[in-house]
């Protein structure tokens, strides 16, 4: 009796069988940006919340300073070895 109850518990039901999901049965929605021109994409920037604009400016300035510092370090620092030394040609 115990084995039949356990066997019944692990029988696949109609819900457990593999079926396509409801989302897959609907047609694919069109993308919002398909076929847009640059001016139409620039108009979408108005949808950015105003609270995020200062954050974007701060992150942009930080990334700019990081690239400047890296470039300056690579150009100015004479102690840094960018090529191999003591190569026998």
Short mmCIF file of the C-alpha atoms (twelve columns), coordinates in Angstrom:
data_MODEL
# 
_entry.id   MODEL 
# 
loop_
_atom_site.group_PDB 
_atom_site.id 
_atom_site.type_symbol 
_atom_site.label_atom_id 
_atom_site.label_alt_id 
_atom_site.label_comp_id 
_atom_site.label_asym_id 
_atom_site.label_seq_id 
_atom_site.Cartn_x 
_atom_site.Cartn_y 
_atom_site.Cartn_z 
_atom_site.pdbx_PDB_model_num 
ATOM 1  C CA . UNK A 1  0.000  0.000  0.000   1 
ATOM 2  C CA . UNK A 2  2.778  2.306  0.855   1 
ATOM 3  C CA . UNK A 3  4.539  1.773  -2.483  1 
ATOM 4  C CA . UNK A 4  1.405  2.535  -4.523  1 
ATOM 5  C CA . UNK A 5  0.850  5.768  -2.599  1 
ATOM 6  C CA . UNK A 6  4.457  6.789  -3.225  1 
ATOM 7  C CA . UNK A 7  4.161  5.772  -6.871  1 
ATOM 8  C CA . UNK A 8  0.977  7.806  -7.250  1 
ATOM 9  C CA . UNK A 9  2.688  10.808 -5.726  1 
ATOM 10 C CA . UNK A 10 5.403  10.813 -8.416  1 
ATOM 11 C CA . UNK A 11 3.113  10.245 -11.400 1 
ATOM 12 C CA . UNK A 12 3.330  13.167 -13.829 1 
ATOM 13 C CA . UNK A 13 0.122  15.103 -13.960 1 
ATOM 14 C CA . UNK A 14 -1.156 17.134 -16.862 1 
ATOM 15 C CA . UNK A 15 0.320  20.298 -15.360 1 
ATOM 16 C CA . UNK A 16 3.775  18.755 -14.939 1 
ATOM 17 C CA . UNK A 17 4.106  17.592 -18.551 1 
ATOM 18 C CA . UNK A 18 6.227  19.645 -20.939 1 
ATOM 19 C CA . UNK A 19 4.112  22.223 -22.744 1 
ATOM 20 C CA . UNK A 20 4.869  25.544 -24.378 1 
ATOM 21 C CA . UNK A 21 4.293  28.423 -22.021 1 
ATOM 22 C CA . UNK A 22 1.441  30.840 -22.550 1 
ATOM 23 C CA . UNK A 23 3.937  33.566 -23.422 1 
ATOM 24 C CA . UNK A 24 5.289  31.491 -26.304 1 
ATOM 25 C CA . UNK A 25 1.808  31.075 -27.756 1 
ATOM 26 C CA . UNK A 26 1.376  34.838 -28.282 1 
ATOM 27 C CA . UNK A 27 2.950  36.635 -31.262 1 
ATOM 28 C CA . UNK A 28 6.302  38.336 -30.707 1 
ATOM 29 C CA . UNK A 29 5.814  42.018 -29.828 1 
ATOM 30 C CA . UNK A 30 7.496  44.588 -32.030 1 
ATOM 31 C CA . UNK A 31 10.571 46.247 -30.583 1 
ATOM 32 C CA . UNK A 32 10.225 49.903 -29.654 1 
ATOM 33 C CA . UNK A 33 13.500 50.906 -31.293 1 
ATOM 34 C CA . UNK A 34 13.260 48.963 -34.533 1 
ATOM 35 C CA . UNK A 35 13.733 51.238 -37.526 1 
ATOM 36 C CA . UNK A 36 14.165 54.429 -35.525 1 
ATOM 37 C CA . UNK A 37 16.357 57.246 -36.708 1 
ATOM 38 C CA . UNK A 38 18.915 58.993 -34.527 1 
ATOM 39 C CA . UNK A 39 16.624 61.968 -33.929 1 
ATOM 40 C CA . UNK A 40 13.850 59.659 -32.774 1 
ATOM 41 C CA . UNK A 41 16.255 57.937 -30.373 1 
ATOM 42 C CA . UNK A 42 17.416 61.305 -29.030 1 
ATOM 43 C CA . UNK A 43 13.797 62.183 -28.277 1 
ATOM 44 C CA . UNK A 44 13.649 59.083 -26.080 1 
ATOM 45 C CA . UNK A 45 16.251 60.694 -23.797 1 
ATOM 46 C CA . UNK A 46 13.440 62.868 -22.466 1 
ATOM 47 C CA . UNK A 47 12.050 59.766 -20.780 1 
ATOM 48 C CA . UNK A 48 15.112 59.520 -18.483 1 
ATOM 49 C CA . UNK A 49 14.109 60.475 -14.927 1 
ATOM 50 C CA . UNK A 50 15.612 63.851 -13.960 1 
ATOM 51 C CA . UNK A 51 17.086 62.371 -10.777 1 
ATOM 52 C CA . UNK A 52 19.489 60.249 -12.843 1 
ATOM 53 C CA . UNK A 53 20.990 63.117 -14.863 1 
ATOM 54 C CA . UNK A 54 23.357 64.385 -12.103 1 
ATOM 55 C CA . UNK A 55 24.417 60.810 -11.420 1 
ATOM 56 C CA . UNK A 56 25.222 60.322 -15.107 1 
ATOM 57 C CA . UNK A 57 27.256 63.537 -15.152 1 
ATOM 58 C CA . UNK A 58 29.273 62.499 -12.078 1 
ATOM 59 C CA . UNK A 59 29.940 59.019 -13.480 1 
ATOM 60 C CA . UNK A 60 30.926 60.504 -16.859 1 
ATOM 61 C CA . UNK A 61 33.394 62.930 -15.230 1 
ATOM 62 C CA . UNK A 62 34.869 60.107 -13.124 1 
ATOM 63 C CA . UNK A 63 35.351 57.886 -16.181 1 
ATOM 64 C CA . UNK A 64 36.932 60.819 -18.055 1 
ATOM 65 C CA . UNK A 65 39.403 61.461 -15.233 1 
ATOM 66 C CA . UNK A 66 40.214 57.759 -15.061 1 
ATOM 67 C CA . UNK A 67 41.110 57.660 -18.782 1 
ATOM 68 C CA . UNK A 68 43.126 60.870 -18.427 1 
ATOM 69 C CA . UNK A 69 45.055 59.487 -15.434 1 
ATOM 70 C CA . UNK A 70 45.760 56.204 -17.195 1 
ATOM 71 C CA . UNK A 71 46.935 57.937 -20.365 1 
ATOM 72 C CA . UNK A 72 49.056 60.384 -18.405 1 
ATOM 73 C CA . UNK A 73 50.658 57.543 -16.430 1 
ATOM 74 C CA . UNK A 74 51.503 55.607 -19.604 1 
ATOM 75 C CA . UNK A 75 53.018 58.656 -21.330 1 
ATOM 76 C CA . UNK A 76 54.839 60.447 -18.487 1 
ATOM 77 C CA . UNK A 77 56.159 57.684 -16.181 1 
ATOM 78 C CA . UNK A 78 59.693 56.785 -17.285 1 
ATOM 79 C CA . UNK A 79 60.039 53.983 -14.721 1 
ATOM 80 C CA . UNK A 80 57.293 51.930 -16.327 1 
ATOM 81 C CA . UNK A 81 58.553 49.380 -18.811 1 
ATOM 82 C CA . UNK A 82 56.268 49.155 -21.821 1 
ATOM 83 C CA . UNK A 83 58.727 47.175 -23.968 1 
ATOM 84 C CA . UNK A 84 61.043 44.273 -23.240 1 
ATOM 85 C CA . UNK A 85 64.590 45.070 -22.271 1 
ATOM 86 C CA . UNK A 86 67.834 43.199 -22.947 1 
ATOM 87 C CA . UNK A 87 66.475 41.417 -25.997 1 
ATOM 88 C CA . UNK A 88 69.043 39.857 -28.251 1 
ATOM 89 C CA . UNK A 89 68.014 40.452 -31.851 1 
# 
